[in-house]
Amino acid sequence: MSAMNAAVPDLSLRLSDLRRHQEAQVRSVESHGDHDTIAQRLRELGFVEDEPVKIVAHGPMGNDPLLVQIGFTRFALRRAEAQRVIVTQR
């Protein structure tokens, strides 16, 4: 098999799985149904393909919520919401 036909490993993971200050890029937001308001809201907040993202801090109890930076804006997300964002390591 030539190098051009070799399988490229999938380096994607969930935003909630990132370590603190680990940089990544948004790949997609996972929708649960046609009218998923949480997925729509995440996209409206800027969680769109190729946006840089990182976890800035974890909450004190059970690591919830997560302080997430998308571009130059910071948001507090519940872990369940962050699990819906698929990212690729940079």
Buried (B, 14 or more C-beta within 10 A) or exposed (E): EEEEEEEEEEEEBBBBEBEEEBEBBBBBBEBEEEEBEBBEEBBEBBBBEEBBBBBEBBEEEEEBBBBBBBEEEEBEBEBEBBBBBBBBEE
